[in-house]
Amino acid sequence: MTVSRECKVGLFIVSTAVLLAAALLYLAVGKGVFEKMHTFTLSSRSGDGFTEGMPVDFSGFNIGKVQAMELSDKGIVLIKIKIPDRHVKWIRSDSTFVLYRPLIGAARIIVTTSDLNSPPMNPEQVPEVAIVNDINDAIARIEPVLDQVTQIADHVESLTRALSDPQGNLNQTLGNAEKITANLASKKSLVEMAISDEESVKALNESLKQLKEITTNVNRILSKVDKMADKTDREIYGTEGTLPQVNVILKDVIGKLQKLEKTIDNINKISTDASEGMKDFHLLRSDIDDVVVSLDNVVKKLDAIVGSKKDPEFKVP
Amino acid sequence: MSLFEKLGNQVIRMISGFAGTIAFSGKVFLRIFQRKTYSSAMREVLVNQIYFTAVQILPLFLLVSILFGSLFIGIVFSLLKELGLTQFIGHILMGLIVTELSPFLTVLLITLRSSAAINTEMAVMKVNREIRTLEIFRIDIIDYLVMPRIINGIISIVLLSSLFSIVLLASGNLFSRVMFGMSTDVYSNLLLNSTDFSDIVIALLKCAVYGFFITLIPIRFGLRASRELTSIPVVVSQGMVNVFAAILMIEVLSLLTKLL
């Protein structure tokens, strides 16, 4: 279906006009054009900083604007603010109004209400607007800083004056430094400048040379000692060294001692057995003694018998 | 002719040309409010003119407004973010983009496309003696040729500029959400707080004035063509230069109106 040219044009005009009208209507509703407005009057000793259309803010939100300004018979500036019905609840009898003039951005009236339960503000009430001026505050804050800066500038000036003075400390220091550098330039070395005696410098140089030779000799000796220590180390701790051999011998001795311990145990046992045998010898000896005594007695008896008889012969059984 | 005579002659011609344009503007302006202007023939021409000026260009116009508008708003927003002036987004959007940039870009686009066409069309009609023929048939040139084009200019510029603004504000909403994490409520609240009805009215009036002059000047210069074909490029270039001068003058006047 082809749409006619008239239809396209009509559609374009109607749709765009509707969009435009809707945007304007939204703007009108948002700006409170169809809303009931409440007017309050504020006062100020000066109209400086106030402008018609200036926003009125509560807690950072815009709730109205300055509608008009006029000068009263008493020379006080009366500022009429217009607040839409939906925002009038923020304006209370104890509300305070402050004209805030920031360094950057537009000035505005800030409403602060400490007690939202306090009665609504009477339209006849004319509260005074306090003025907070960021620019003046900034100037007041900057003044001490500026004083300090001035002092610093004075100090800098006195410093530069002292620097430019030919008899000043810095110039004297620089003169001394110049002398030192000139002196240094005329000497062959720093040592010469410090000692101020060429012979002493030569002696010092000789000593230094000798010290060098001594150091070389010491280094040589140390290298020999190092080699010897290395050799000794090899002989003591090497695989064929003394210490491993001693270890082997000790192990062998320990083994032999263990064997000897068994032999000693056997000897002890034999000794004990011998001791036991000696006891038997004692018994045997006592038996022999008893036999000897008996024989002696027999002999004595025989002797007695023999001695008493005429015929000393007798017949043995 | 001495140098001073030449200079004086040029100034006199310029002033008389300007006065002639103003007189012609007044005559046409009065016709807008006369009922008899809107005959059926005129309405038919008007529909065609709106179709060629606004409806035919609409896809391209929307594309340009989305691309250019989004880029422009992205740059402006990132600049505001860098400078720490995010609280002025609303003022920048309404005061600069909606009331200044949208009408200006719209009028530039329409001038480049339609004013040049109108200027050439009028010059060709004059060279071909179509204008003379219409006059012979007692057809009112102003009613039949001039008024539809001028009313078309007014309607097209006002509507297209509004459309451009709406597209820019929508992309502004998108960018403020992406760049500042701003919700639609906060965004619309910012816009409402920084919008003045007077600014909107001035912007719409400016669009109407733009539309009036970017069609009237080409028509007037087109009708100045002689019977020779070579006069066509001359009157077209003269007409376009004057249109751009008029655009700048209107812009300056609107800025002055805002300042005052």
Interface residues (C-beta under 8 A of the other chain):
Chain A: R5 E6 K8 V9 F12 I13 T16 A17 L19 L20 A23 L24 L27 A28 G30 K31 V33 G53 P55 F61 N62 G105
Chain B: V47 N48 I50 Y51 A54 V55 L58 Q87 F88 I155 V158 L159 L160 S162 L163 I166 S188 N189 L192 N193 T195 D196 F197 I200
